[in-house]
Amino acid sequence: MRADKTDYRYLDQLPDSSVICVDEVLALVRVSRSTWYEGIKKKRYPPAVYIGPSSPRWPLGSVRQVTTGTYKPPAEQTRDQNEDQKAA
């Protein structure tokens, strides 16, 4: 484990539309890097948005949903919306 003591409290002040790097994600979600990427593969966590060839970032709003337990993969969101439309 890294001995890095970076202060990530500034993340509380950023809007949900901000994008954050993997180190910031791991500070919020508190899982290992390998667990995070495995969770993305299994659609438990949101996929990265690439701002460059080797620059993955994640929307802060999606990461906040992971921490509160309200994150749904996009396929589930679409399915829930379709069910809501059928019920109307």
Secondary structure, 3 states (H helix, E strand, C coil): CCCCCCCCHHHHHCCCCCEECHHHHHHHHCCCHHHHHHHHHCCCCCCCEECCCCCEEEEHHHHHHHHHCCCCCHHHHHHHHHHHHHHC
